[in-house]
Amino acid sequence: MDIDRGIRVAVDTGNVILGSKKSIQNLKLGKGKIVIIAENAPEDIKEDVEYYAKLSNIPVYVYKGSSVELGSVCGKPFTVTTLLIQDPGDSTILEIVG
């Protein structure tokens, strides 16, 4: 299973939070298994996500594509800069990126 398929299955079958604001809020609370951030995310968002993820011991994976591509992989008609996987569902995303 490749990374794109792993993300899509997690979005479809698990509990995933889309968006930087909500992801950062949950990172501050230590909720989540892994955070995925688009390669073209603004620097301030990248820094915040990496900082709070480090405090909560949650791994960060930089998606090798734009936020438009990440949104498409998630099956959404909008850009997705950040997504936080709280429950991967049937996905093996944690093994793929780990």
TIRO-2110 file (N, C-alpha, C; in Angstrom, 1 decimal):
// TIRO-2110
0.9, -1.2, 0.0, N, 1, A
0.0, 0.0, 0.0, CA, 1, A
0.9, 1.2, 0.0, C, 1, A
0.7, 2.1, -0.9, N, 2, A
1.5, 3.3, -1.0, CA, 2, A
0.9, 4.4, -0.1, C, 2, A
1.6, 5.5, 0.1, N, 3, A
1.2, 6.6, 1.0, CA, 3, A
-0.1, 7.2, 0.6, C, 3, A
-0.4, 7.4, -0.7, N, 4, A
-1.6, 8.0, -1.1, CA, 4, A
-2.8, 7.1, -0.8, C, 4, A
-2.7, 5.8, -1.0, N, 5, A
-3.7, 4.9, -0.7, CA, 5, A
-3.9, 4.8, 0.8, C, 5, A
-2.8, 4.8, 1.5, N, 6, A
-2.9, 4.8, 3.0, CA, 6, A
-3.7, 5.9, 3.6, C, 6, A
-3.4, 7.1, 3.0, N, 7, A
-4.1, 8.3, 3.5, CA, 7, A
-5.6, 8.2, 3.1, C, 7, A
-5.9, 7.8, 1.9, N, 8, A
-7.3, 7.7, 1.5, CA, 8, A
-8.1, 6.8, 2.3, C, 8, A
-7.5, 5.6, 2.6, N, 9, A
-8.2, 4.6, 3.5, CA, 9, A
-8.4, 5.1, 4.9, C, 9, A
-7.4, 5.9, 5.4, N, 10, A
-7.5, 6.4, 6.7, CA, 10, A
-8.7, 7.5, 6.8, C, 10, A
-8.8, 8.3, 5.7, N, 11, A
-9.8, 9.3, 5.6, CA, 11, A
-11.2, 8.6, 5.5, C, 11, A
-11.3, 7.6, 4.8, N, 12, A
-12.6, 6.9, 4.5, CA, 12, A
-13.0, 6.0, 5.7, C, 12, A
-12.1, 5.4, 6.4, N, 13, A
-12.4, 4.4, 7.5, CA, 13, A
-12.1, 4.8, 8.9, C, 13, A
-11.2, 5.8, 9.0, N, 14, A
-10.7, 6.2, 10.4, CA, 14, A
-11.3, 7.5, 10.8, C, 14, A
-10.5, 8.1, 11.8, N, 15, A
-10.9, 9.4, 12.3, CA, 15, A
-9.7, 10.3, 12.0, C, 15, A
-10.0, 11.2, 11.0, N, 16, A
-8.9, 12.1, 10.5, CA, 16, A
-9.4, 13.6, 10.6, C, 16, A
-8.6, 14.5, 11.1, N, 17, A
-8.9, 15.9, 11.2, CA, 17, A
-8.2, 16.6, 10.1, C, 17, A
-8.9, 17.3, 9.3, N, 18, A
-8.4, 18.1, 8.1, CA, 18, A
-8.3, 19.5, 8.5, C, 18, A
-7.2, 20.2, 8.1, N, 19, A
-7.0, 21.6, 8.4, CA, 19, A
-5.9, 21.9, 9.4, C, 19, A
-5.2, 23.0, 9.2, N, 20, A
-4.1, 23.3, 10.1, CA, 20, A
-4.6, 23.8, 11.5, C, 20, A
-5.7, 24.6, 11.5, N, 21, A
-6.1, 25.1, 12.8, CA, 21, A
-6.6, 24.0, 13.7, C, 21, A
-7.5, 23.1, 13.2, N, 22, A
-8.0, 22.0, 14.1, CA, 22, A
-6.9, 21.0, 14.4, C, 22, A
-6.0, 20.8, 13.5, N, 23, A
-4.8, 19.9, 13.7, CA, 23, A
-4.0, 20.4, 14.9, C, 23, A
-3.6, 21.7, 14.8, N, 24, A
-2.8, 22.3, 15.8, CA, 24, A
-3.5, 22.3, 17.2, C, 24, A
-4.8, 22.5, 17.2, N, 25, A
-5.5, 22.5, 18.5, CA, 25, A
-5.4, 21.1, 19.1, C, 25, A
-5.6, 20.0, 18.3, N, 26, A
-5.5, 18.7, 18.8, CA, 26, A
-4.1, 18.3, 19.2, C, 26, A
-3.1, 18.8, 18.4, N, 27, A
-1.7, 18.5, 18.8, CA, 27, A
-1.4, 19.1, 20.2, C, 27, A
-1.9, 20.3, 20.5, N, 28, A
-1.7, 20.9, 21.8, CA, 28, A
-2.2, 20.0, 22.9, C, 28, A
-3.3, 19.3, 22.6, N, 29, A
-3.9, 18.4, 23.6, CA, 29, A
-3.3, 17.0, 23.6, C, 29, A
-2.3, 16.8, 22.7, N, 30, A
-1.7, 15.5, 22.6, CA, 30, A
-2.5, 14.4, 21.9, C, 30, A
-3.5, 14.8, 21.1, N, 31, A
-4.3, 13.8, 20.5, CA, 31, A
-3.8, 13.6, 19.1, C, 31, A
-3.8, 12.3, 18.7, N, 32, A
-3.4, 12.0, 17.3, CA, 32, A
-2.2, 11.0, 17.3, C, 32, A
-2.2, 10.3, 16.2, N, 33, A
-1.1, 9.2, 16.0, CA, 33, A
0.0, 9.7, 15.1, C, 33, A
-0.4, 10.5, 14.1, N, 34, A
0.6, 11.1, 13.1, CA, 34, A
0.0, 12.3, 12.4, C, 34, A
0.8, 13.2, 12.1, N, 35, A
0.3, 14.4, 11.4, CA, 35, A
1.0, 14.5, 10.1, C, 35, A
0.3, 14.8, 9.0, N, 36, A
0.8, 14.8, 7.7, CA, 36, A
0.6, 16.2, 7.2, C, 36, A
1.7, 16.8, 6.7, N, 37, A
1.7, 18.2, 6.2, CA, 37, A
2.2, 18.3, 4.8, C, 37, A
1.5, 19.1, 4.0, N, 38, A
1.9, 19.2, 2.6, CA, 38, A
3.2, 19.9, 2.4, C, 38, A
4.0, 19.5, 1.4, N, 39, A
5.3, 20.1, 1.2, CA, 39, A
5.3, 21.6, 1.0, C, 39, A
4.2, 22.1, 0.4, N, 40, A
4.2, 23.6, 0.1, CA, 40, A
3.4, 24.4, 1.2, C, 40, A
3.3, 23.8, 2.4, N, 41, A
2.6, 24.5, 3.5, CA, 41, A
3.4, 25.7, 3.9, C, 41, A
2.7, 26.8, 4.3, N, 42, A
3.4, 28.0, 4.7, CA, 42, A
4.4, 27.7, 5.9, C, 42, A
5.5, 28.4, 5.9, N, 43, A
6.5, 28.1, 7.0, CA, 43, A
6.0, 28.3, 8.4, C, 43, A
5.1, 29.3, 8.6, N, 44, A
4.6, 29.5, 10.0, CA, 44, A
3.8, 28.3, 10.4, C, 44, A
3.0, 27.7, 9.5, N, 45, A
2.2, 26.5, 9.9, CA, 45, A
3.1, 25.3, 10.1, C, 45, A
4.1, 25.1, 9.2, N, 46, A
5.0, 24.0, 9.4, CA, 46, A
5.7, 24.1, 10.8, C, 46, A
6.2, 25.3, 11.1, N, 47, A
6.8, 25.5, 12.4, CA, 47, A
5.9, 25.2, 13.6, C, 47, A
4.7, 25.7, 13.5, N, 48, A
3.7, 25.4, 14.6, CA, 48, A
3.4, 23.9, 14.7, C, 48, A
3.2, 23.3, 13.6, N, 49, A
2.8, 21.8, 13.6, CA, 49, A
4.0, 21.0, 14.1, C, 49, A
5.2, 21.3, 13.7, N, 50, A
6.4, 20.6, 14.1, CA, 50, A
6.7, 20.8, 15.6, C, 50, A
6.5, 22.0, 16.1, N, 51, A
6.7, 22.4, 17.5, CA, 51, A
5.7, 21.6, 18.4, C, 51, A
4.4, 21.7, 18.1, N, 52, A
3.4, 21.0, 19.0, CA, 52, A
3.5, 19.5, 18.8, C, 52, A
3.8, 19.0, 17.7, N, 53, A
3.9, 17.6, 17.5, CA, 53, A
5.1, 17.0, 18.3, C, 53, A
6.2, 17.8, 18.3, N, 54, A
7.4, 17.4, 19.1, CA, 54, A
7.0, 17.4, 20.6, C, 54, A
6.3, 18.4, 21.1, N, 55, A
5.9, 18.4, 22.5, CA, 55, A
5.1, 17.2, 22.9, C, 55, A
4.2, 16.8, 21.9, N, 56, A
3.3, 15.7, 22.2, CA, 56, A
3.8, 14.3, 21.7, C, 56, A
5.1, 14.3, 21.2, N, 57, A
5.7, 13.0, 20.7, CA, 57, A
4.8, 12.4, 19.6, C, 57, A
4.3, 13.2, 18.7, N, 58, A
3.5, 12.7, 17.6, CA, 58, A
4.4, 12.9, 16.3, C, 58, A
4.6, 11.9, 15.6, N, 59, A
5.5, 12.0, 14.4, CA, 59, A
4.8, 12.9, 13.3, C, 59, A
5.7, 13.6, 12.6, N, 60, A
5.3, 14.4, 11.5, CA, 60, A
5.8, 13.8, 10.2, C, 60, A
4.9, 13.7, 9.2, N, 61, A
5.3, 13.3, 7.9, CA, 61, A
5.1, 14.4, 6.9, C, 61, A
6.1, 14.7, 6.1, N, 62, A
5.9, 15.8, 5.1, CA, 62, A
5.5, 15.1, 3.8, C, 62, A
4.3, 15.3, 3.3, N, 63, A
3.8, 14.7, 2.1, CA, 63, A
4.5, 15.3, 0.9, C, 63, A
5.0, 14.5, 0.0, N, 64, A
5.7, 14.9, -1.2, CA, 64, A
4.8, 15.3, -2.3, C, 64, A
4.1, 16.4, -2.0, N, 65, A
3.2, 17.0, -3.0, CA, 65, A
2.6, 18.3, -2.4, C, 65, A
1.8, 18.9, -3.2, N, 66, A
1.2, 20.2, -2.8, CA, 66, A
-0.1, 19.9, -2.0, C, 66, A
-0.6, 21.0, -1.4, N, 67, A
-1.8, 20.9, -0.7, CA, 67, A
-3.0, 20.6, -1.6, C, 67, A
-2.9, 21.0, -2.8, N, 68, A
-4.0, 20.6, -3.8, CA, 68, A
-4.0, 19.1, -4.0, C, 68, A
-2.8, 18.5, -4.2, N, 69, A
-2.6, 17.1, -4.4, CA, 69, A
-3.1, 16.3, -3.1, C, 69, A
-2.7, 16.8, -1.9, N, 70, A
-3.1, 16.2, -0.7, CA, 70, A
-4.6, 16.2, -0.5, C, 70, A
-5.3, 17.3, -0.9, N, 71, A
-6.7, 17.4, -0.9, CA, 71, A
-7.3, 16.4, -1.8, C, 71, A
-6.8, 16.2, -3.0, N, 72, A
-7.3, 15.3, -4.0, CA, 72, A
-7.1, 13.8, -3.4, C, 72, A
-6.0, 13.5, -2.8, N, 73, A
-5.8, 12.2, -2.2, CA, 73, A
-6.9, 11.9, -1.2, C, 73, A
-7.2, 13.0, -0.4, N, 74, A
-8.2, 12.8, 0.7, CA, 74, A
-9.6, 12.7, 0.1, C, 74, A
-9.8, 13.0, -1.2, N, 75, A
-11.1, 12.9, -1.8, CA, 75, A
-11.9, 14.2, -1.6, C, 75, A
-11.2, 15.3, -1.3, N, 76, A
-11.9, 16.6, -1.1, CA, 76, A
-11.7, 17.5, -2.2, C, 76, A
-12.7, 18.4, -2.5, N, 77, A
-12.6, 19.4, -3.6, CA, 77, A
-11.9, 20.7, -3.2, C, 77, A
-11.0, 20.6, -2.1, N, 78, A
-10.3, 21.8, -1.7, CA, 78, A
-8.9, 21.4, -1.2, C, 78, A
-8.1, 22.4, -1.0, N, 79, A
-6.7, 22.1, -0.6, CA, 79, A
-6.7, 21.6, 0.9, C, 79, A
-5.8, 20.7, 1.2, N, 80, A
-5.6, 20.3, 2.6, CA, 80, A
-4.1, 20.5, 2.9, C, 80, A
-3.8, 21.4, 3.7, N, 81, A
-2.4, 21.7, 4.1, CA, 81, A
-1.9, 20.7, 5.2, C, 81, A
-2.8, 20.4, 6.1, N, 82, A
-2.4, 19.6, 7.3, CA, 82, A
-3.6, 18.6, 7.6, C, 82, A
-3.2, 17.4, 7.9, N, 83, A
-4.2, 16.4, 8.4, CA, 83, A
-3.6, 15.6, 9.6, C, 83, A
-4.4, 15.4, 10.6, N, 84, A
-4.0, 14.7, 11.8, CA, 84, A
-4.8, 13.4, 11.8, C, 84, A
-4.1, 12.3, 11.9, N, 85, A
-4.8, 11.0, 11.9, CA, 85, A
-4.9, 10.6, 13.4, C, 85, A
-6.1, 10.5, 13.9, N, 86, A
-6.4, 10.1, 15.3, CA, 86, A
-6.6, 8.6, 15.4, C, 86, A
-7.3, 8.1, 14.3, N, 87, A
-7.5, 6.6, 14.3, CA, 87, A
-7.4, 6.2, 12.8, C, 87, A
-6.4, 5.4, 12.4, N, 88, A
-6.2, 5.1, 11.0, CA, 88, A
-7.2, 4.2, 10.4, C, 88, A
-8.1, 3.6, 11.2, N, 89, A
-9.2, 2.7, 10.7, CA, 89, A
-8.5, 1.5, 10.1, C, 89, A
-8.9, 1.2, 8.8, N, 90, A
-8.3, 0.0, 8.1, CA, 90, A
-7.0, 0.3, 7.4, C, 90, A
-6.5, 1.5, 7.6, N, 91, A
-5.3, 1.9, 6.9, CA, 91, A
-4.0, 1.4, 7.6, C, 91, A
-3.0, 1.1, 6.8, N, 92, A
-1.7, 0.8, 7.3, CA, 92, A
-0.8, 2.0, 7.3, C, 92, A
-1.3, 3.2, 7.3, N, 93, A
-0.5, 4.4, 7.2, CA, 93, A
0.6, 4.5, 8.2, C, 93, A
0.3, 4.1, 9.4, N, 94, A
1.3, 4.2, 10.5, CA, 94, A
2.5, 3.3, 10.2, C, 94, A
2.3, 2.1, 9.6, N, 95, A
3.5, 1.3, 9.2, CA, 95, A
4.2, 1.8, 8.0, C, 95, A
3.4, 2.4, 7.1, N, 96, A
4.0, 2.9, 5.8, CA, 96, A
5.0, 4.1, 6.1, C, 96, A
4.6, 5.0, 6.9, N, 97, A
5.4, 6.2, 7.2, CA, 97, A
6.3, 6.0, 8.4, C, 97, A
6.1, 5.0, 9.2, N, 98, A
6.9, 4.8, 10.4, CA, 98, A
8.1, 4.0, 10.0, C, 98, A
END
